[in-house]
Amino acid sequence: MIKYDAVVIGAGNGGLVAAIRLLQGGAKVLLVEKHNIPGGFATSFRRGRFEFEASLHELNDFGTADNAGDVRTLFDELGVTDKIDWIEIPEAYRVISRSEGYDATMPFGIEAFIKKMEKYCPGSEPSVRKFFQLADDIRTAQAYTNSVNGNTDSKLMVKKYGNFVRTGSYSVNEVLAALKMPQKAADILNAYWCYLGAHCDDLSFIHYASMVIRYISRGASMPKARSHEISLALAERIYELGGDILYNTEAVKILTDEKDGGVAGVVLSDGTHIQTRHVIANCAPHVVFGQMMDKVPESEIRATNARKFAGRGFTLFLGLNKSADELGIQNHNYFLYDTMNTAAQYEAMKTIEGNSVQATVCLNRAYPECSPEGTSMLYFTTLYMTDCWAKVSPRDYYKVKNGVADRMIRRFEEDTGAKIRDSIEEISIAAPMTYARYCGHPQGVIYGYESQYWDGLTPRLMMMGEDHKVRGLRFAGGYSMRLSGYSSAYFSGDITGRQTVGDIKREG
């Protein structure tokens, strides 16, 4: 029988990092991936003469060599930073909202951001400055929490990280109201909410503030060869460290020990049995507990079913036969909203007909050479907050998804003034069914479990010990303790990999 110290299921972002951390800790590791390439959503694909990025709009918290973010520091530790050719994103975002009449383009850099906000909303500077000071306190507290794997000293938290404790149970909008931030400034600051998949009446302030300060203070980056360049670099590093990767191979069963119910092995799709006491699953707990394990503790079933799926993905990819300048595409990252009331916008995203939210990216604005000379590419993304696509019949599927794509194109032209329809050379559409088929995510969910009051970033980080109910089984990726997003997935793999190394060493 083949034996490994640990098996990682799924070569997505979290799984790749977890495998490296295990190897760095001295473990013998097998990474199993059902696709023929690594990366999961972190990949690219070609249509005609265009190579489209599948999912990454920009990598948050990476920074530069002299202003390194936490992701860059992690990549340095993993040994992959220099394997990737990076470009910097030119500005933070442009938000356009119809009902309020907003059209604001926000820069990177805290001081530049505060000054630009003051220009759009006179009198906002004191409250926006307080927001960033508070966010920095939170970032420091989170660094401490991560360093002790969630096993925090409550007295130390109160004494040293008081602002973290004070804001820990409040939503984004509750704290911004306490800071007396003008509504327009709060609206513009909250533009990034859809990337976290929860509205600002319900989204944890700690979660949002820590993301915003990292994004604004350190900028964002993108690999020249798309996110798949990161995936390939991580996979290469696994080989360098002596790890094994099996592609075109699906893990179909996690075996458990009759004595303690813990992990005893993994069965692969070709019938191979792998003996191991440790599995890191870079996939949904719904899949693991519902399909891959015969015996699951009732507490795990209850906890998993209590959680709420986050956004289901829909993306439109366009290859255009004119340059961004010729078409009037001015920015890299657009948010287009009907209203800046995030709760109302979230509610509208529960139906196909009512959802007109979109985040649109033109990579040419950061990297002009990403497509052939005289051309450009656009990616349009939205989320659906219910399983509304399950109601679409197979007969109507193409009609419905083409209708959504048509509305996205029309909305972008109307809101930005750019004329793109007549220049479309290549078009590809990924609906929730596409994501469900490609990565096996239930309902086509791309954001894992939704961040809720009881199940947000802070509770998950602080309850990591309690979440570890099946001996030898941990999770990485968008469904684990760091929630969704590229940066979060990398850090989940980092934490889970290091935790499993500790488990192995304790077992001797």
Disulfide bonds with the S-S distance in Angstrom:
none
